[in-house]
Amino acid sequence: MKLHIEEIVSRPVWETFVGKYASRALFQTWLWGEVIKQQGIALWRFGLFDGRSLAGVVQVAKVRARRGTYLHVRHGPVFRLQRLSYWRSVLTHLSSFARTERAWFLRVSPYIDDSPEHRLLLRGLSLRPSVLHEVDGERCLLLSLDQTEEEILARMRKSTRYEVRRAEKMGLRIMHSTDPNDLDGFFRLYQETSKRQRFVPHKGIREEFALYAAEGNAVLVLGYDQQILLSAAIILFSEHQAIYHHGASIPGKLPVNYAVQWEAIRMAKKRGMRWYNFWGVSPEGDQSHPWYGHSLFKRGFGGTEVTLIHAYDLPLSPWCWLTRGFEWIEERMRGY
């Protein structure tokens, strides 16, 4: 059958396909695309058709940054099968499209396992491993919610279970909100957290929360000691998973962070979610990694680590080497 590409404008068609073939690929969902568009970023949605049958989708954004202009496919493309012909067809289309947009290169980070077979597949398509640091939950921790609360507690690290129980006995105040106006408290903590942990604050969090909350797919979990906000987490609900996408806290001896996470897990379970995604973690045992402490905290709740293939780039202009140089320096400065 002949392969061809068309723009997709139907949300139900898009969501049905992504939900079937890559239900955990957050950044290829229709709603995430709306978050990107809300920030004034150019975005397109294409479908790969094998005859009349939809065989793949790709949601691509145009990134204009100090390190250069490029087209970015986060958590994609999504295919019903990892066929070489599908990849070639999509890359040919995107390469041509990228040149019309004056992009220096194309970046893809498909939601597929980091395996020798997948690395060989991408390298065979003239793609190069990106020097970009790990992003987009590339190494994440998934907690199965197909178990009782007592079973989840039993599988936690002993010290984590102790802190969860201690938080319950202390009666720390945990609140939920879907009101974007309540983000002000979160951002006060978030700014402090970014300075303390030396990371660049994410852009677009307000747009993200507002759009997801408007459809009943986001909640802000807030942890207080009396009237003092000490911990906050933004949880997204996408397909069958709850995602701990952003967090912020004030260091202290009270187990409020444990209380916030336990409440989020219980909430996700009540909503019928199959997974609680703790999002990004550092390589296990790497104490030099900037995320080590936070990753140790996350791993205490249990779960299974999933490692996705790293981002790959397709150079389209000699200028792309400036970007690679910039990101190489950035990676060394970040320490991961």
Order of alpha helices (4+ residues) and beta strands (2+ residues): beta-alpha-alpha-beta-beta-beta-beta-alpha-beta-alpha-beta-beta-alpha-alpha-beta-alpha-alpha-beta-beta-beta-alpha-beta-alpha-beta-beta-alpha
